[in-house]
Amino acid sequence: MISKIIVTGGAGFIGSHIAEKLAKDGHEIVIVDNLDPYYSVELKKRNLDIALNSGDVTFVNADITHLESMKQIIDSTVDYVYHEAAQAGVRISVEDPFKPNNINVVGTLNVLKASLEADVKKVINASSSSVYGKVSYLPFDEKHPTEPVSPYGVSKLAAEHYCRVFYEVYGLPTTSLRYFTVYGPRMRPDLAISIFTKKMLANEPITVYGDGEQTRDFTYIDDVVEANIKLLNCKVTDGKVLNIGSGNRISVNDLIITLKYIIESKSAVEYTVSQKGDAENTLSDVSRAQKLIQYEPSISIEKGLKKFVEWFA
Ligand SMILES: NC(=O)c1ccc[n+]([C@@H]2O[C@H](COP(=O)([O-])OP(=O)(O)OC[C@H]3O[C@@H](n4cnc5c(N)ncnc54)[C@H](O)[C@@H]3O)[C@@H](O)[C@H]2O)c1
């Protein structure tokens, strides 16, 4: 069945991929994005063009922190809302906690309120592994304590709770997907894999924060999109959070070795003090998503990095 679907943040990395896939599947898509200049607006316009050319897609330049705009856009003709708009990025949240709070918490609340009034079938909320923060045990299952170590993590956790409460208190179906560091074509230029690749292609030195032994679960964009698509017409996840990761982790040092090998780069590696707010280790337990939506991450880090480098180069 064809649905009318709002994708907030659809000019961004993940949102543009979700919008593109949904449009190719025949749905009517409305992208809502304010083209925030946190990173290159040119890149966002390029993402947007790809989405706009993939089917029945329109773009509305609007700010999710404006409740009235959200009420106008998310009207009774809308079936689903994919909520990807956010101030992403841990480091910027350490510098300025107000902006992520405003966009990620107040903005999410506006999207939820408008969706409730419009009686949409479901809101699928982009959350983050940053909600876990301090590690009690690994891998993180969804019952792991949530003690974020950055203002960004706090804002994503608050947004998740609003999603759950809108389901439990008001009956609006919502699901939050906790993405574990997502990478792939169109990825944000402020993320490590993007920065390393750009420098390695130019054989310039790269900087690692900390000793490089910190580990990350990196998730390829196609697996993230697939998980999102599976949530259409799915009721078993209502009111829940699901981890969306690869289920594997790699240290930053090993990531660099792999990338250098793929690129055949001669970049030197320099180490400096670790950054405040950065998580030490992340690793997902995806068994809940496997059970409820048959989520099967399929792209290994080696394969995913090769695909990313090909696109980037
Ligand atoms: N990329 C990752 O590794 C990752 C990991 C965990 C969670 N997430 C979450 O996934 C979602 C998408 O992340 P991304 O990496 O694609 O980020 P992105 O920055 O590429 O995309 C976010 C989009 O939201 C838009 N936006 C920002 N403020 C807005 C506002 N006030 N009104 C309307 N639009 C606004 C931006 O212009 C941007 O196009 C975010 O919610 C992020 O927190 C991402």
The ligand as an SDF file (V2000), in Angstrom:
LIG
                    3D

 44 48  0  0  0  0  0  0  0  0999 V2000
   25.2240    9.2890   11.7140 N   0  0  0  0  0  0  0  0  0  0  0  0
   25.3160    8.5830   12.8170 C   0  0  0  0  0  0  0  0  0  0  0  0
   26.3060    7.8710   13.0290 O   0  0  0  0  0  0  0  0  0  0  0  0
   24.2210    8.5820   13.8440 C   0  0  0  0  0  0  0  0  0  0  0  0
   24.3560    7.7320   14.9590 C   0  0  0  0  0  0  0  0  0  0  0  0
   23.3600    7.7190   15.9110 C   0  0  0  0  0  0  0  0  0  0  0  0
   22.2320    8.4990   15.7360 C   0  0  0  0  0  0  0  0  0  0  0  0
   22.1180    9.3330   14.6570 N   0  0  0  0  0  0  0  0  0  0  0  0
   20.8930   10.1290   14.5180 C   0  0  0  0  0  0  0  0  0  0  0  0
   20.3690    9.9070   13.2310 O   0  0  0  0  0  0  0  0  0  0  0  0
   19.7300   11.0740   12.7420 C   0  0  0  0  0  0  0  0  0  0  0  0
   20.3210   11.4640   11.3950 C   0  0  0  0  0  0  0  0  0  0  0  0
   21.7220   11.7090   11.5590 O   0  0  0  0  0  0  0  0  0  0  0  0
   22.6640   12.0840   10.3390 P   0  0  0  0  0  0  0  0  0  0  0  0
   23.9850   11.5170   10.6080 O   0  0  0  0  0  0  0  0  0  0  0  0
   21.9590   11.7960    9.0750 O   0  0  0  0  0  0  0  0  0  0  0  0
   22.7820   13.6770   10.5550 O   0  0  0  0  0  0  0  0  0  0  0  0
   22.6960   14.8670    9.5160 P   0  0  0  0  0  0  0  0  0  0  0  0
   23.2140   16.0640   10.2520 O   0  0  0  0  0  0  0  0  0  0  0  0
   23.3530   14.4940    8.2390 O   0  0  0  0  0  0  0  0  0  0  0  0
   21.1500   15.0240    9.2590 O   0  0  0  0  0  0  0  0  0  0  0  0
   20.2860   15.7360   10.1090 C   0  0  0  0  0  0  0  0  0  0  0  0
   19.4460   16.6800    9.2780 C   0  0  0  0  0  0  0  0  0  0  0  0
   18.5750   17.3930   10.1700 O   0  0  0  0  0  0  0  0  0  0  0  0
   18.4640   18.7180    9.7010 C   0  0  0  0  0  0  0  0  0  0  0  0
   18.0830   19.6100   10.7860 N   0  0  0  0  0  0  0  0  0  0  0  0
   18.8740   20.0370   11.8250 C   0  0  0  0  0  0  0  0  0  0  0  0
   18.1770   20.8870   12.6010 N   0  0  0  0  0  0  0  0  0  0  0  0
   16.9360   20.9900   12.0520 C   0  0  0  0  0  0  0  0  0  0  0  0
   15.7790   21.7370   12.3910 C   0  0  0  0  0  0  0  0  0  0  0  0
   15.7570   22.5350   13.4610 N   0  0  0  0  0  0  0  0  0  0  0  0
   14.6790   21.6180   11.6110 N   0  0  0  0  0  0  0  0  0  0  0  0
   14.6940   20.8200   10.5050 C   0  0  0  0  0  0  0  0  0  0  0  0
   15.7700   20.0910   10.1370 N   0  0  0  0  0  0  0  0  0  0  0  0
   16.8590   20.1850   10.8930 C   0  0  0  0  0  0  0  0  0  0  0  0
   19.8500   19.0590    9.1560 C   0  0  0  0  0  0  0  0  0  0  0  0
   19.8200   20.1430    8.2350 O   0  0  0  0  0  0  0  0  0  0  0  0
   20.2790   17.7290    8.5290 C   0  0  0  0  0  0  0  0  0  0  0  0
   19.9990   17.7160    7.1420 O   0  0  0  0  0  0  0  0  0  0  0  0
   19.9150   12.1150   13.8410 C   0  0  0  0  0  0  0  0  0  0  0  0
   18.7660   12.0970   14.6590 O   0  0  0  0  0  0  0  0  0  0  0  0
   21.1080   11.6180   14.6240 C   0  0  0  0  0  0  0  0  0  0  0  0
   21.0680   12.0750   15.9600 O   0  0  0  0  0  0  0  0  0  0  0  0
   23.0900    9.3840   13.7070 C   0  0  0  0  0  0  0  0  0  0  0  0
  1  2  1  0
  2  3  2  0
  2  4  1  0
  4  5  1  0
  4 44  2  0
  5  6  2  0
  6  7  1  0
  7  8  2  0
  8  9  1  0
  8 44  1  0
  9 10  1  0
  9 42  1  0
 10 11  1  0
 11 12  1  0
 11 40  1  0
 12 13  1  0
 13 14  1  0
 14 15  2  0
 14 16  1  0
 14 17  1  0
 17 18  1  0
 18 19  2  0
 18 20  1  0
 18 21  1  0
 21 22  1  0
 22 23  1  0
 23 24  1  0
 23 38  1  0
 24 25  1  0
 25 26  1  0
 25 36  1  0
 26 27  1  0
 26 35  1  0
 27 28  2  0
 28 29  1  0
 29 30  1  0
 29 35  2  0
 30 31  1  0
 30 32  2  0
 32 33  1  0
 33 34  2  0
 34 35  1  0
 36 37  1  0
 36 38  1  0
 38 39  1  0
 40 41  1  0
 40 42  1  0
 42 43  1  0
M  CHG  2   8   1  16  -1
M  END
$$$$
